[in-house]
Amino acid sequence: MPKTPTLYTVTSAGEASSNASIYGSSTNAFVLKKNDVIEIIVNNNDPGKHPFHLHGHYFQAVVRSDEDAGYYVGNETLPATPMKRDTFMLIYPLRVWLFHCHIEWHVYAGLVATMIEAPEEVQQSLTIPDNHLQVCRDVNQPTFGNAAGNTQDFFDLTGENLPYAPIPAGFTTRGIVALVFSCISAFLGIAVISWYGASEIGSKAPRAAIQDAVTGTPTAVSGSAPDHSATLKWRQRVRFHRQTTN
């Protein structure tokens, strides 16, 4: 996304507005003339499906190839009655319109093109309302300049917003290092758990020893069955003692 909204770049760039480069290196900007008939070719080099949408215009889907037909080379036979969209936007005056995939995160990833129509005529016919400009001022967004917010040299895009870099194919060095250390940590964790689980438990846990000291009740020693007979004798002695004292 450019720092300065594209429409505001149009209205502030003067004669430079007809040069697509001032609108950013990653906005896929196309400067069009008034009453041009434009043919847009979309080659889908992706296994997914992308619902594309063009703002502000009627348009016809002239032809759609079969899946895996490869890149468009201009040899398709066009139908006598081209397809039309079943949903239409109203036709607005010359402005800046987006052609984009309707999957939101695809737009953020850059699957969008900017159609800039007759920018010098837009400069003469459009006045930006002050309340629109105030919204930008409230969030410290430029309303003048090129895509980088540069007002001195409209062809200098230093500092412009750039999209995220493409995900590299395969493993990077940092990814390999992270994977190796993750595997080492996993094996060490399994080894510690196995060692702890297989080790001998002490003859008597501290809590059990305290219980014996307070109550006189013998507890089981690790590796042996609980001495129920001793417990029973102790209970008998206690009961007998109580009986004799009563």
N, C-alpha and C positions, 0 to 999 in steps of 0.2 A: 504494500500500500504506500503510495507516495506521501511525503510529509505535507505537501500542499495539495489539496483536492484538485483533480485534473481540471475541473470546470474553472476553478479560480486561476489556474495556470493559463488557461485559454484567455481569460479576460485581462490578464496582466502582462502577457508576453509580447504584445505588439506584433510586429512582423515575424518574430521567431515562432509564433504560435502554429505556423504551418509546417514546422519541422518536428517530426515525431520523436526525435531523440530527447527533447526537453521534458517529456512526460515520464521519463524513467527507463532504465535499462531492463526492467522485468515486468512492465505493465502491458507488454504486447500491444502498443498503441498504433493505430492506423488513422492517418489524417485523410478524410474523404472530402470530395467536392460536392457542392450542392447539386442535387438531382442525379448523382451517380447511381448506376445500377451495379450492385456489388455481388459477386459470387464468392461465397465462403466455402472453402473445402476443409473439412475436418478429417484428418487421418487418425483413427484411434489405434495407437500403438500400445494398447493396454488390454489385458484380458477382461477388465471390468466394463460395465456399461455406463454411459454418461448422458444424463438428460440435459441437453443444452437449451438455452433460452436467450433470446435477443430482446432487449428492452426497446420500447418506443416505436416498433415497426410491425407492419404486416410482412410476413415472408413466406416463401414457398420452399418446401423440401423437394428439390428437383429430382434427386435420385438418392437411393440408399443401397449400398452394395450388400452382397451376401457376406456372412461372417467369414473371416480369414481370406478375404478376396485380395488382400494386399493394398498397397498405396494407390491412390487415385492417379491415373495417367491420362485422363481425358478421352478415353475410348468407350465410355458407357453410352448406351442408347437411351436417350431421354424419353420419358413417357409423354404422350400427347397432352395429357391433363396432369400436371404435377400435383403432388400432395400439398395440402395446406394444413397449418396448425388448426386444432380445434379450440384453442383459446387464444384470444388476441388482446394486445394492449392497444390503447388509443394512439393515434399518430400525433406525436408532439412536435413542436418546432425544432429547428436545428439545435442540437445540444451535444452532450457527451453521453454515449450509451454503452452499456456493457453487454458483451456476449460471453456467457459463462455457463459452466456446469452447475446444475441446481443442487448438487451435493455440497453442503456448506464447507466442509473441511477441504474439499477439492479446490474451492475458490481460494481459501487461505493458502493452499499449496501452490497456487498460480495458474490454475486451469481457467483462465479468464482473458478476454481481449477487450481493449478499450477503443471504441469507435468515436473518433473526434470529427464532427461534421462541420465543414466550412467555418473554421475557427475565426477568421477575420470578420465574417458576417455575424457570428455570435457576439463578438466584441461590440458591434454597432447596435445590436437589437436587444441585448440582455443587460439589465442592471441588477446586481445582486442585492437583495433586501438587507438592510442593516441588521435586522434581528438574526439573519443567517450568519453574518460575519461575527456578530457578538457571541454566538454559540462557539465558534472556533476560537475567538479570543479568550473565552472563559476556560477553555481546556488547553490554551497555549499552542494552538495549531495555526501554522502560517496560512494567510489568505492571499499571499502575493509571492510570486517566484516560481521557480521550476520544481520538479519532483523532489529535489533535495532541499527546497526552501531557499535556494540561492537567488537573491534579487539583483546581484551585480552582473553576473555572467550566467545567462540562462542555459548555456551549454556546459556549464561546470556542474557535474552531478556528484561532487565530493560530499560524502555524508548521507547519501540517499539510503532509504530503507531497502534492504535486500532480502530475498526469500531465504529460507533455510537451505543449506547445501543438500544436494541429493544424497540419499543413503548409499554408501559405497557398496559395490558388489563384493561378496565374500567377507572374510575376517580382516580387520585392521590390526595393527600391532597392539594397540591398546585393548582391543577386544580379545586377542589371543592371551595377553597377560592376565586380563580379568578372568578368563575361562580357566587358565591353569591354576591360579590361586584359589578360585572357587572349588575346583576339584580337590586340591590339596586340603582345603578347609573341611570339605565334606568327608574325605577319607580319615582325617585326623579325628573328626567328631565321632565317626563310626567306631574307630579304634578305641577312643576313650570310653565310650559307652559299653563296648564289648569287654574291655579290661575291667571296668567297674562292676559290670554285671557278673563276671566270672570269678572275681576275687572273693576270698574268705571274709565273712562278716565276723567281727570280734566276738569273743565269748559271751559278752553281755553288754548290751547297750547301756549308756549312762542312765537313761530314764528308767530302765528295768532295774538297775542296781539301786537306784534311789527308792524305787517302789519296794524292793526287798527289805531295805533297811527300815523303812517306815512301817510296813505291814507285816513283815516276816513271811510273806508269801513267796515261795520259790518260783522262779520263772524258767522257761526252757532255755537251754544252751544251744547255740547254733549247731546244726548238724545232728541233733538228737530230738526225740519226741518229747513233748511236755510231760513232766512228772506229775501226773494227776493223782497218783497214790499219795505222794508227799503232801500235796495240797489237801487231799481228803483227810489225812491223819492230822494235819494242822487244824483243820476245821473241827475235827472230833475233839482234839485237846482243848480248843477254845470253848466248845460247848460243855465239855465235861467240867472244865474249870468254873464256868459260869454256874453250872448246876450245883457244884459243891459249895460255892460261895453263897449261893442263894439259900 
